[in-house]
Amino acid sequence: MSPALLRSLATTVVVGLLVVEAAAPALASPPEPFAPAPGGVRTVVRDAATGAAAPRACAALVPADAAALASVTLGEDQLGRYGGCADEQGILATGDVPPGEYRLLVRPYDTTVHGWQWVGRHGGTGQRERARVVRVRAGTVTTVPDVRLDPPGVVVGVVTDAATGTPVPRARVMVVPYVPDPKYDDHGPSTDEDGRYTITGLGPYDWPVQFAAAGLATVWSGGAGARQQARTVRVRAGRTATLDQALPAGTLVSGAVRVDELLTYAQVLAFDATTGDLAGVADVGTGYALRLLPGQRVRLRCDCAYAPPVWHRHAADFDAATPVRVRRAPVVVDFDL
């Protein structure tokens, strides 16, 4: 082989190797998406009258985003998954919070002395929508003005079936909606055999209350389908307020659930399509049956398989789910997993 040909072949090999080396980064796996650094929140919890520290009160950082609020699952309150408790000096500091917008719900250690409150801009409130929005930024501790706790009051009432007027036993009564666990039914206040209930430890504000019972529509106080339309109950410190509620039958929302292996505690959950508030829960066998109010607009999720939950229709999350408008005629929504 001539020297010229050898030089030509050598040049070709070198160029080829350079091309492969240059292309290698493009063929490599794409880098993991950047996760912003977590942030934190700091505040001091005090007695509103004396200014003294209120030790061991706990705060939940409730996401303002509807999709994050709807991430609730079996046995959980719609309070989010971040928060902390105050020390003996009333200092409450929490870290490892993903950046975003939150509202604070403070739950005192001793609810005979202080009541629950959503932290408002000028004191406590019983309404989530009126709570101060706290923005948590990446790598930053956000300081919230001191939280001032007021004395508590009590709410009592009777829950009845709207069609018959008879008491509804074992109805769930909630100031914060939660997903019931079929195995554990002592999550919060519920009605006795005479339909009576008692809620203690609420701050002296106007509170919307949610009522839910098997076979009847879940409603907010006053018979509303949405929190914003609820007729609130006025709680006064050291006093007892009365709030009775009748539960209507509502519209049947049902469907078949087709899955290879059904989850032990399978459920279909309905969430308000705008706010993310829990609107109804149904246990699943071969199918499910929910009762919802006409006029509601909801997104449905099936927690039915040993796999990530599936939203209607075959969506991966709340935002991508297809909303369902509830009218007076029965609605059928099937899940094929």
Disulfide bonds with the S-S distance in Angstrom:
Cys58-Cys85 1.89
Cys302-Cys304 1.83
